[in-house]
């Protein structure tokens, strides 16, 4: 089985993705533990923390910028 050589985005790149995603109604976060969560986000760039809220599934998830691998808008 061939391994994919995927580079992890830098912390600054993740910050930029999250800052842009704050304006979106719906985003998908890919986390380092393999989970992928969808919803709206609130992001505090000064603390490097945020919350993803999915009202349809009635969940909210607190995250740290270091947990995020990718943000899809």
N, C-alpha and C positions, 0 to 999 in steps of 0.2 A: 504494500500500500504506500503510495507516494504521499509525503507530507507537503502541505502548502506552506510556503514561506511568507507569512503575513506579518507585516511590521505593525507594531502598536503605535498609534498616534502619540505625539508628545503631549505633555500636560497642557501646554499653551494651545495646541490644536484642539484638544477636547474643550478647553475653556471657550474658544472661538465658536465651536459647534454648539455648545450649550447656550452661549449668549445669543446666537442667531435663532436657536430653537425656542427661546422664551417668547418670541413673537408668534409662534405657530400654535394653531388650535390642537394639533395632534402630532406627536413624535414617537419614535421607537428608540429606546435605549438598549444597547447591547452591553451587558455587564461582564466583568472578568470571570465570574463564576459560571458563565454559560447561559444565564437567563437573558431573555429578551422581553422587555416590558413596554407597553404602549399607553399613551395618555398625554395629558397636558403637563408641562413642568413649570415649576417655580425654581429659580436658581439665584443664589446669593453669591456673586462673584468674589466678594470680600472674604467670605468664610470658606468658599470652595465646596459648599453643600447645596443640596436642593431636594425637592420633593416632586415625585411623579404622581399624578392623580388620574385615576381612571374611574369616572362616575358610572359607566356602564357595568363594570365588574365590581364596583364598590370597593376598590382598593386604593391605598396610597402607600408609597414607598419612599423612604428617606434615603438619599444617596450622597456619596462623597465623590468628588471629581476623579479621584484615583481609582474608583471602582468602574468607571465608564470606559468602554472600549470604542464605542461608536455611537453616533447620533444620526438617525435618519429622519428627515422632515417630510 
